[in-house]
């Protein structure tokens, strides 16, 4: 079980690195559905939320591609719900 969790956490990290954020979210959500307090998965999702915030701020600061900003803005609240964070990365 622990190896599977570590593999899922690593998969999330890899997907974040590849900027495949939606899939990283889905892997994390599935893992937390099985084990809601899994620290390794949560840590990987914290990386995802940080990356999403960073990307959204970057796009917003240059008033870039609205559809890209919009997709980050739709995904970030979903991931924040899994990690109990607010839009700024603070824990609720």
Biopython code that builds the backbone (N, CA, C, O; Angstrom):
import numpy as np
from Bio.PDB.StructureBuilder import StructureBuilder

atoms = [
    (1, "UNK", "N", (0.830, -1.196, 0.000)),
    (1, "UNK", "CA", (0.000, 0.000, 0.000)),
    (1, "UNK", "C", (0.872, 1.256, 0.000)),
    (1, "UNK", "O", (0.618, 2.194, -0.756)),
    (2, "UNK", "N", (1.895, 1.270, 0.846)),
    (2, "UNK", "CA", (2.760, 2.443, 0.949)),
    (2, "UNK", "C", (3.489, 2.716, -0.365)),
    (2, "UNK", "O", (3.645, 3.868, -0.769)),
    (3, "UNK", "N", (3.941, 1.633, -1.036)),
    (3, "UNK", "CA", (4.608, 1.808, -2.326)),
    (3, "UNK", "C", (3.662, 2.414, -3.351)),
    (3, "UNK", "O", (4.069, 3.244, -4.165)),
    (4, "UNK", "N", (2.396, 2.000, -3.311)),
    (4, "UNK", "CA", (1.403, 2.543, -4.238)),
    (4, "UNK", "C", (1.206, 4.034, -3.985)),
    (4, "UNK", "O", (1.107, 4.820, -4.927)),
    (5, "UNK", "N", (1.149, 4.424, -2.710)),
    (5, "UNK", "CA", (0.991, 5.825, -2.347)),
    (5, "UNK", "C", (2.201, 6.627, -2.829)),
    (5, "UNK", "O", (2.053, 7.704, -3.406)),
    (6, "UNK", "N", (3.390, 6.093, -2.586)),
    (6, "UNK", "CA", (4.600, 6.785, -3.038)),
    (6, "UNK", "C", (4.613, 6.920, -4.553)),
    (6, "UNK", "O", (5.052, 7.943, -5.076)),
    (7, "UNK", "N", (4.139, 5.905, -5.263)),
    (7, "UNK", "CA", (4.062, 5.974, -6.716)),
    (7, "UNK", "C", (3.064, 7.039, -7.152)),
    (7, "UNK", "O", (3.321, 7.786, -8.096)),
    (8, "UNK", "N", (1.926, 7.109, -6.465)),
    (8, "UNK", "CA", (0.928, 8.118, -6.805)),
    (8, "UNK", "C", (1.460, 9.518, -6.515)),
    (8, "UNK", "O", (1.260, 10.433, -7.314)),
    (9, "UNK", "N", (2.127, 9.692, -5.391)),
    (9, "UNK", "CA", (2.707, 10.994, -5.060)),
    (9, "UNK", "C", (3.748, 11.386, -6.103)),
    (9, "UNK", "O", (3.790, 12.537, -6.537)),
    (10, "UNK", "N", (4.580, 10.444, -6.501)),
    (10, "UNK", "CA", (5.582, 10.712, -7.525)),
    (10, "UNK", "C", (4.919, 11.017, -8.865)),
    (10, "UNK", "O", (5.380, 11.885, -9.607)),
    (11, "UNK", "N", (3.844, 10.306, -9.172)),
    (11, "UNK", "CA", (3.122, 10.570, -10.419)),
    (11, "UNK", "C", (2.567, 11.997, -10.427)),
    (11, "UNK", "O", (2.638, 12.686, -11.445)),
    (12, "UNK", "N", (2.020, 12.435, -9.306)),
    (12, "UNK", "CA", (1.512, 13.810, -9.210)),
    (12, "UNK", "C", (2.652, 14.795, -9.448)),
    (12, "UNK", "O", (2.508, 15.739, -10.225)),
    (13, "UNK", "N", (3.777, 14.576, -8.783)),
    (13, "UNK", "CA", (4.933, 15.461, -8.955)),
    (13, "UNK", "C", (5.373, 15.503, -10.423)),
    (13, "UNK", "O", (5.657, 16.573, -10.962)),
    (14, "UNK", "N", (5.427, 14.326, -11.065)),
    (14, "UNK", "CA", (5.825, 14.267, -12.479)),
    (14, "UNK", "C", (4.835, 15.016, -13.358)),
    (14, "UNK", "O", (5.234, 15.742, -14.268)),
    (15, "UNK", "N", (3.552, 14.842, -13.091)),
    (15, "UNK", "CA", (2.532, 15.527, -13.884)),
    (15, "UNK", "C", (2.600, 17.035, -13.694)),
    (15, "UNK", "O", (2.396, 17.790, -14.645)),
    (16, "UNK", "N", (2.884, 17.475, -12.487)),
    (16, "UNK", "CA", (3.058, 18.914, -12.238)),
    (16, "UNK", "C", (4.251, 19.423, -13.030)),
    (16, "UNK", "O", (4.181, 20.475, -13.665)),
    (17, "UNK", "N", (5.331, 18.683, -12.991)),
    (17, "UNK", "CA", (6.530, 19.062, -13.743)),
    (17, "UNK", "C", (6.238, 19.151, -15.242)),
    (17, "UNK", "O", (6.772, 20.016, -15.935)),
    (18, "UNK", "N", (5.390, 18.253, -15.730)),
    (18, "UNK", "CA", (5.014, 18.238, -17.151)),
    (18, "UNK", "C", (3.903, 19.238, -17.463)),
    (18, "UNK", "O", (3.480, 19.362, -18.613)),
    (19, "UNK", "N", (3.439, 19.941, -16.453)),
    (19, "UNK", "CA", (2.349, 20.918, -16.566)),
    (19, "UNK", "C", (1.028, 20.279, -16.987)),
    (19, "UNK", "O", (0.201, 20.907, -17.646)),
    (20, "UNK", "N", (0.851, 19.039, -16.599)),
    (20, "UNK", "CA", (-0.399, 18.331, -16.836)),
    (20, "UNK", "C", (-1.208, 18.409, -15.533)),
    (20, "UNK", "O", (-1.401, 17.415, -14.834)),
    (21, "UNK", "N", (-1.666, 19.616, -15.241)),
    (21, "UNK", "CA", (-2.254, 19.922, -13.948)),
    (21, "UNK", "C", (-3.591, 19.225, -13.706)),
    (21, "UNK", "O", (-3.848, 18.747, -12.601)),
    (22, "UNK", "N", (-4.429, 19.165, -14.711)),
    (22, "UNK", "CA", (-5.739, 18.521, -14.549)),
    (22, "UNK", "C", (-5.574, 17.045, -14.184)),
    (22, "UNK", "O", (-6.274, 16.541, -13.306)),
    (23, "UNK", "N", (-4.668, 16.365, -14.842)),
    (23, "UNK", "CA", (-4.442, 14.943, -14.545)),
    (23, "UNK", "C", (-3.830, 14.783, -13.152)),
    (23, "UNK", "O", (-4.178, 13.850, -12.429)),
    (24, "UNK", "N", (-2.921, 15.685, -12.769)),
    (24, "UNK", "CA", (-2.339, 15.638, -11.426)),
    (24, "UNK", "C", (-3.440, 15.767, -10.373)),
    (24, "UNK", "O", (-3.435, 15.062, -9.365)),
    (25, "UNK", "N", (-4.377, 16.674, -10.623)),
    (25, "UNK", "CA", (-5.518, 16.839, -9.720)),
    (25, "UNK", "C", (-6.318, 15.549, -9.611)),
    (25, "UNK", "O", (-6.666, 15.114, -8.513)),
    (26, "UNK", "N", (-6.605, 14.943, -10.756)),
    (26, "UNK", "CA", (-7.418, 13.728, -10.765)),
    (26, "UNK", "C", (-6.734, 12.576, -10.035)),
    (26, "UNK", "O", (-7.387, 11.826, -9.311)),
    (27, "UNK", "N", (-5.418, 12.432, -10.222)),
    (27, "UNK", "CA", (-4.673, 11.389, -9.509)),
    (27, "UNK", "C", (-4.726, 11.667, -7.996)),
    (27, "UNK", "O", (-4.958, 10.756, -7.201)),
    (28, "UNK", "N", (-4.513, 12.908, -7.617)),
    (28, "UNK", "CA", (-4.546, 13.270, -6.203)),
    (28, "UNK", "C", (-5.917, 13.066, -5.583)),
    (28, "UNK", "O", (-6.034, 12.549, -4.472)),
    (29, "UNK", "N", (-6.948, 13.470, -6.301)),
    (29, "UNK", "CA", (-8.307, 13.296, -5.796)),
    (29, "UNK", "C", (-8.625, 11.826, -5.594)),
    (29, "UNK", "O", (-9.191, 11.443, -4.570)),
    (30, "UNK", "N", (-8.263, 11.005, -6.567)),
    (30, "UNK", "CA", (-8.499, 9.569, -6.439)),
    (30, "UNK", "C", (-7.762, 8.973, -5.248)),
    (30, "UNK", "O", (-8.305, 8.143, -4.519)),
    (31, "UNK", "N", (-6.521, 9.406, -5.059)),
    (31, "UNK", "CA", (-5.726, 8.884, -3.936)),
    (31, "UNK", "C", (-6.322, 9.321, -2.596)),
    (31, "UNK", "O", (-6.369, 8.536, -1.649)),
    (32, "UNK", "N", (-6.777, 10.572, -2.520)),
    (32, "UNK", "CA", (-7.352, 11.052, -1.257)),
    (32, "UNK", "C", (-8.734, 10.476, -0.992)),
    (32, "UNK", "O", (-9.162, 10.399, 0.159)),
    (33, "UNK", "N", (-9.435, 10.073, -2.043)),
    (33, "UNK", "CA", (-10.715, 9.391, -1.834)),
    (33, "UNK", "C", (-10.491, 8.097, -1.065)),
    (33, "UNK", "O", (-11.319, 7.705, -0.243)),
    (34, "UNK", "N", (-9.360, 7.430, -1.336)),
    (34, "UNK", "CA", (-9.025, 6.178, -0.647)),
    (34, "UNK", "C", (-8.454, 6.420, 0.745)),
    (34, "UNK", "O", (-8.732, 5.665, 1.676)),
    (35, "UNK", "N", (-7.661, 7.470, 0.881)),
    (35, "UNK", "CA", (-6.971, 7.757, 2.145)),
    (35, "UNK", "C", (-6.875, 9.269, 2.326)),
    (35, "UNK", "O", (-5.871, 9.874, 1.947)),
    (36, "UNK", "N", (-7.917, 9.891, 2.906)),
    (36, "UNK", "CA", (-8.004, 11.355, 2.972)),
    (36, "UNK", "C", (-6.890, 12.057, 3.761)),
    (36, "UNK", "O", (-6.691, 13.261, 3.599)),
    (37, "UNK", "N", (-6.179, 11.336, 4.592)),
    (37, "UNK", "CA", (-5.135, 11.966, 5.413)),
    (37, "UNK", "C", (-3.727, 11.613, 4.962)),
    (37, "UNK", "O", (-2.772, 11.772, 5.723)),
    (38, "UNK", "N", (-3.593, 11.138, 3.735)),
    (38, "UNK", "CA", (-2.286, 10.697, 3.264)),
    (38, "UNK", "C", (-1.352, 11.889, 3.050)),
    (38, "UNK", "O", (-1.560, 12.693, 2.142)),
    (39, "UNK", "N", (-0.344, 11.993, 3.876)),
    (39, "UNK", "CA", (0.575, 13.132, 3.864)),
    (39, "UNK", "C", (1.379, 13.224, 2.572)),
    (39, "UNK", "O", (1.603, 14.329, 2.077)),
    (40, "UNK", "N", (1.818, 12.108, 2.014)),
    (40, "UNK", "CA", (2.621, 12.137, 0.787)),
    (40, "UNK", "C", (1.803, 12.708, -0.369)),
    (40, "UNK", "O", (2.316, 13.499, -1.160)),
    (41, "UNK", "N", (0.548, 12.314, -0.468)),
    (41, "UNK", "CA", (-0.324, 12.824, -1.524)),
    (41, "UNK", "C", (-0.600, 14.303, -1.286)),
    (41, "UNK", "O", (-0.556, 15.099, -2.224)),
    (42, "UNK", "N", (-0.881, 14.674, -0.051)),
    (42, "UNK", "CA", (-1.137, 16.087, 0.264)),
    (42, "UNK", "C", (0.069, 16.956, -0.082)),
    (42, "UNK", "O", (-0.086, 18.036, -0.652)),
    (43, "UNK", "N", (1.269, 16.488, 0.260)),
    (43, "UNK", "CA", (2.480, 17.258, -0.063)),
    (43, "UNK", "C", (2.611, 17.456, -1.576)),
    (43, "UNK", "O", (2.989, 18.535, -2.031)),
    (44, "UNK", "N", (2.302, 16.428, -2.345)),
    (44, "UNK", "CA", (2.362, 16.551, -3.799)),
    (44, "UNK", "C", (1.311, 17.537, -4.302)),
    (44, "UNK", "O", (1.562, 18.298, -5.236)),
    (45, "UNK", "N", (0.138, 17.520, -3.679)),
    (45, "UNK", "CA", (-0.907, 18.458, -4.080)),
    (45, "UNK", "C", (-0.564, 19.889, -3.673)),
    (45, "UNK", "O", (-0.981, 20.837, -4.339)),
    (46, "UNK", "N", (0.188, 20.053, -2.590)),
    (46, "UNK", "CA", (0.647, 21.401, -2.227)),
    (46, "UNK", "C", (1.545, 21.953, -3.336)),
    (46, "UNK", "O", (1.492, 23.142, -3.652)),
    (47, "UNK", "N", (2.362, 21.090, -3.917)),
    (47, "UNK", "CA", (3.194, 21.510, -5.047)),
    (47, "UNK", "C", (2.320, 21.937, -6.223)),
    (47, "UNK", "O", (2.619, 22.910, -6.915)),
    (48, "UNK", "N", (1.253, 21.204, -6.431)),
    (48, "UNK", "CA", (0.330, 21.533, -7.512)),
    (48, "UNK", "C", (-0.327, 22.891, -7.277)),
    (48, "UNK", "O", (-0.384, 23.717, -8.187)),
    (49, "UNK", "N", (-0.822, 23.127, -6.061)),
    (49, "UNK", "CA", (-1.480, 24.412, -5.800)),
    (49, "UNK", "C", (-0.491, 25.564, -5.943)),
    (49, "UNK", "O", (-0.841, 26.619, -6.471)),
    (50, "UNK", "N", (0.730, 25.371, -5.481)),
    (50, "UNK", "CA", (1.743, 26.430, -5.609)),
    (50, "UNK", "C", (2.026, 26.727, -7.079)),
    (50, "UNK", "O", (2.142, 27.888, -7.473)),
    (51, "UNK", "N", (2.134, 25.689, -7.875)),
    (51, "UNK", "CA", (2.407, 25.876, -9.299)),
    (51, "UNK", "C", (1.233, 26.553, -10.004)),
    (51, "UNK", "O", (1.437, 27.430, -10.843)),
    (52, "UNK", "N", (0.019, 26.156, -9.671)),
    (52, "UNK", "CA", (-1.161, 26.779, -10.279)),
    (52, "UNK", "C", (-1.246, 28.262, -9.928)),
    (52, "UNK", "O", (-1.537, 29.094, -10.788)),
    (53, "UNK", "N", (-0.989, 28.589, -8.656)),
    (53, "UNK", "CA", (-1.009, 30.002, -8.255)),
    (53, "UNK", "C", (0.055, 30.786, -9.004)),
    (53, "UNK", "O", (-0.195, 31.895, -9.475)),
    (54, "UNK", "N", (1.229, 30.211, -9.111)),
    (54, "UNK", "CA", (2.328, 30.875, -9.797)),
    (54, "UNK", "C", (2.004, 31.117, -11.277)),
    (54, "UNK", "O", (2.219, 32.210, -11.800)),
    (55, "UNK", "N", (1.491, 30.092, -11.930)),
    (55, "UNK", "CA", (1.140, 30.213, -13.352)),
    (55, "UNK", "C", (0.040, 31.250, -13.552)),
    (55, "UNK", "O", (0.126, 32.082, -14.456)),
    (56, "UNK", "N", (-0.990, 31.205, -12.716)),
    (56, "UNK", "CA", (-2.098, 32.148, -12.851)),
    (56, "UNK", "C", (-1.621, 33.578, -12.637)),
    (56, "UNK", "O", (-2.021, 34.484, -13.369)),
    (57, "UNK", "N", (-0.769, 33.785, -11.637)),
    (57, "UNK", "CA", (-0.241, 35.131, -11.379)),
    (57, "UNK", "C", (0.630, 35.599, -12.540)),
    (57, "UNK", "O", (0.585, 36.769, -12.921)),
    (58, "UNK", "N", (1.417, 34.695, -13.097)),
    (58, "UNK", "CA", (2.256, 35.046, -14.229)),
    (58, "UNK", "C", (1.436, 35.485, -15.426)),
    (58, "UNK", "O", (1.741, 36.491, -16.067)),
    (59, "UNK", "N", (0.388, 34.723, -15.722)),
    (59, "UNK", "CA", (-0.486, 35.084, -16.836)),
    (59, "UNK", "C", (-1.193, 36.404, -16.559)),
    (59, "UNK", "O", (-1.294, 37.260, -17.438)),
    (60, "UNK", "N", (-1.677, 36.561, -15.342)),
    (60, "UNK", "CA", (-2.419, 37.771, -14.997)),
    (60, "UNK", "C", (-1.530, 39.006, -15.058)),
    (60, "UNK", "O", (-1.979, 40.078, -15.464)),
    (61, "UNK", "N", (-0.275, 38.856, -14.658)),
    (61, "UNK", "CA", (0.610, 40.017, -14.615)),
    (61, "UNK", "C", (0.941, 40.555, -16.002)),
    (61, "UNK", "O", (1.246, 41.738, -16.156)),
    (62, "UNK", "N", (0.884, 39.698, -16.999)),
    (62, "UNK", "CA", (1.152, 40.177, -18.366)),
    (62, "UNK", "C", (-0.133, 40.240, -19.186)),
    (62, "UNK", "O", (-0.110, 40.451, -20.398)),
    (63, "UNK", "N", (-1.261, 40.051, -18.485)),
    (63, "UNK", "CA", (-2.573, 40.073, -19.140)),
    (63, "UNK", "C", (-2.562, 39.212, -20.395)),
    (63, "UNK", "O", (-2.987, 39.620, -21.476)),
    (64, "UNK", "N", (-2.068, 38.031, -20.201)),
    (64, "UNK", "CA", (-1.873, 37.082, -21.288)),
    (64, "UNK", "C", (-3.152, 36.314, -21.596)),
    (64, "UNK", "O", (-4.246, 36.707, -21.190)),
    (65, "UNK", "N", (-2.999, 35.263, -22.287)),
    (65, "UNK", "CA", (-4.023, 34.351, -22.752)),
    (65, "UNK", "C", (-5.128, 34.124, -21.709)),
    (65, "UNK", "O", (-4.926, 33.427, -20.715)),
    (66, "UNK", "N", (-6.289, 34.725, -21.956)),
    (66, "UNK", "CA", (-7.396, 34.644, -21.004)),
    (66, "UNK", "C", (-7.851, 33.208, -20.772)),
    (66, "UNK", "O", (-8.162, 32.836, -19.640)),
    (67, "UNK", "N", (-7.892, 32.399, -21.823)),
    (67, "UNK", "CA", (-8.372, 31.028, -21.649)),
    (67, "UNK", "C", (-7.436, 30.222, -20.755)),
    (67, "UNK", "O", (-7.895, 29.374, -19.990)),
    (68, "UNK", "N", (-6.138, 30.470, -20.840)),
    (68, "UNK", "CA", (-5.191, 29.772, -19.965)),
    (68, "UNK", "C", (-5.394, 30.198, -18.521)),
    (68, "UNK", "O", (-5.430, 29.356, -17.624)),
    (69, "UNK", "N", (-5.526, 31.500, -18.289)),
    (69, "UNK", "CA", (-5.755, 32.007, -16.933)),
    (69, "UNK", "C", (-7.048, 31.418, -16.393)),
    (69, "UNK", "O", (-7.112, 30.988, -15.241)),
    (70, "UNK", "N", (-8.062, 31.401, -17.218)),
    (70, "UNK", "CA", (-9.359, 30.902, -16.812)),
    (70, "UNK", "C", (-9.291, 29.429, -16.408)),
    (70, "UNK", "O", (-9.922, 29.031, -15.428)),
    (71, "UNK", "N", (-8.533, 28.613, -17.146)),
    (71, "UNK", "CA", (-8.436, 27.196, -16.795)),
    (71, "UNK", "C", (-7.744, 27.003, -15.446)),
    (71, "UNK", "O", (-8.136, 26.133, -14.668)),
    (72, "UNK", "N", (-6.714, 27.810, -15.162)),
    (72, "UNK", "CA", (-6.051, 27.733, -13.854)),
    (72, "UNK", "C", (-7.011, 28.170, -12.754)),
    (72, "UNK", "O", (-7.056, 27.565, -11.682)),
    (73, "UNK", "N", (-7.776, 29.219, -13.023)),
    (73, "UNK", "CA", (-8.705, 29.729, -12.020)),
    (73, "UNK", "C", (-9.828, 28.746, -11.724)),
    (73, "UNK", "O", (-10.376, 28.755, -10.621)),
    (74, "UNK", "N", (-10.179, 27.900, -12.682)),
    (74, "UNK", "CA", (-11.201, 26.876, -12.436)),
    (74, "UNK", "C", (-10.625, 25.684, -11.676)),
    (74, "UNK", "O", (-11.313, 25.089, -10.846)),
    (75, "UNK", "N", (-9.382, 25.334, -11.949)),
    (75, "UNK", "CA", (-8.782, 24.161, -11.323)),
    (75, "UNK", "C", (-8.292, 24.443, -9.905)),
    (75, "UNK", "O", (-8.419, 23.586, -9.031)),
    (76, "UNK", "N", (-7.745, 25.608, -9.666)),
    (76, "UNK", "CA", (-7.160, 25.917, -8.359)),
    (76, "UNK", "C", (-8.143, 25.740, -7.202)),
    (76, "UNK", "O", (-7.757, 25.139, -6.199)),
    (77, "UNK", "N", (-9.377, 26.218, -7.273)),
    (77, "UNK", "CA", (-10.300, 25.993, -6.144)),
    (77, "UNK", "C", (-10.575, 24.511, -5.878)),
    (77, "UNK", "O", (-10.778, 24.119, -4.729)),
    (78, "UNK", "N", (-10.582, 23.694, -6.919)),
    (78, "UNK", "CA", (-10.804, 22.261, -6.733)),
    (78, "UNK", "C", (-9.651, 21.642, -5.945)),
    (78, "UNK", "O", (-9.868, 20.856, -5.022)),
    (79, "UNK", "N", (-8.422, 22.006, -6.319)),
    (79, "UNK", "CA", (-7.261, 21.457, -5.624)),
    (79, "UNK", "C", (-7.191, 22.019, -4.211)),
    (79, "UNK", "O", (-6.869, 21.302, -3.264)),
    (80, "UNK", "N", (-7.497, 23.309, -4.076)),
    (80, "UNK", "CA", (-7.500, 23.917, -2.739)),
    (80, "UNK", "C", (-8.481, 23.218, -1.804)),
    (80, "UNK", "O", (-8.223, 23.091, -0.607)),
    (81, "UNK", "N", (-9.590, 22.771, -2.346)),
    (81, "UNK", "CA", (-10.565, 22.054, -1.525)),
    (81, "UNK", "C", (-9.959, 20.754, -0.988)),
    (81, "UNK", "O", (-10.197, 20.382, 0.161)),
    (82, "UNK", "N", (-9.179, 20.071, -1.822)),
    (82, "UNK", "CA", (-8.533, 18.822, -1.384)),
    (82, "UNK", "C", (-7.476, 19.081, -0.311)),
    (82, "UNK", "O", (-7.302, 18.271, 0.600)),
    (83, "UNK", "N", (-6.772, 20.211, -0.418)),
    (83, "UNK", "CA", (-5.651, 20.484, 0.486)),
    (83, "UNK", "C", (-6.016, 21.384, 1.663)),
    (83, "UNK", "O", (-5.171, 21.667, 2.512)),
    (84, "UNK", "N", (-7.257, 21.830, 1.718)),
    (84, "UNK", "CA", (-7.731, 22.752, 2.774)),
    (84, "UNK", "C", (-6.940, 24.054, 2.778)),
    (84, "UNK", "O", (-6.599, 24.585, 3.835)),
    (85, "UNK", "N", (-6.652, 24.562, 1.579)),
    (85, "UNK", "CA", (-5.954, 25.835, 1.452)),
    (85, "UNK", "C", (-6.903, 26.872, 0.856)),
    (85, "UNK", "O", (-7.901, 26.534, 0.221)),
    (86, "UNK", "N", (-6.565, 28.153, 1.079)),
    (86, "UNK", "CA", (-7.318, 29.200, 0.411)),
    (86, "UNK", "C", (-6.598, 29.568, -0.885)),
    (86, "UNK", "O", (-5.618, 28.922, -1.256)),
    (87, "UNK", "N", (-7.075, 30.592, -1.566)),
    (87, "UNK", "CA", (-6.508, 30.961, -2.867)),
    (87, "UNK", "C", (-5.056, 31.445, -2.778)),
    (87, "UNK", "O", (-4.363, 31.529, -3.792)),
    (88, "UNK", "N", (-4.603, 31.762, -1.568)),
    (88, "UNK", "CA", (-3.251, 32.272, -1.382)),
    (88, "UNK", "C", (-2.295, 31.229, -0.815)),
    (88, "UNK", "O", (-1.127, 31.521, -0.562)),
    (89, "UNK", "N", (-2.796, 30.015, -0.618)),
    (89, "UNK", "CA", (-1.953, 28.946, -0.089)),
    (89, "UNK", "C", (-1.971, 28.827, 1.417)),
    (89, "UNK", "O", (-1.272, 27.987, 1.985)),
    (90, "UNK", "N", (-2.771, 29.667, 2.077)),
    (90, "UNK", "CA", (-2.900, 29.569, 3.528)),
    (90, "UNK", "C", (-3.839, 28.424, 3.869)),
    (90, "UNK", "O", (-4.780, 28.135, 3.131)),
    (91, "UNK", "N", (-3.574, 27.785, 4.982)),
    (91, "UNK", "CA", (-4.434, 26.689, 5.410)),
    (91, "UNK", "C", (-5.655, 27.248, 6.135)),
    (91, "UNK", "O", (-5.556, 28.177, 6.936)),
    (92, "UNK", "N", (-6.808, 26.655, 5.830)),
    (92, "UNK", "CA", (-8.071, 27.103, 6.440)),
    (92, "UNK", "C", (-8.194, 26.572, 7.840)),
    (92, "UNK", "O", (-9.187, 26.840, 8.517)),
]
sb = StructureBuilder()
sb.init_structure("model")
sb.init_model(0)
sb.init_chain("A")
sb.init_seg("    ")
for serial, (resi, resn, name, xyz) in enumerate(atoms, 1):
    if name == "N":
        sb.init_residue(resn, " ", resi, " ")
    sb.init_atom(name, np.array(xyz, "f"), 0.0, 1.0, " ", f" {name:<3s}", serial, name[0])
structure = sb.get_structure()
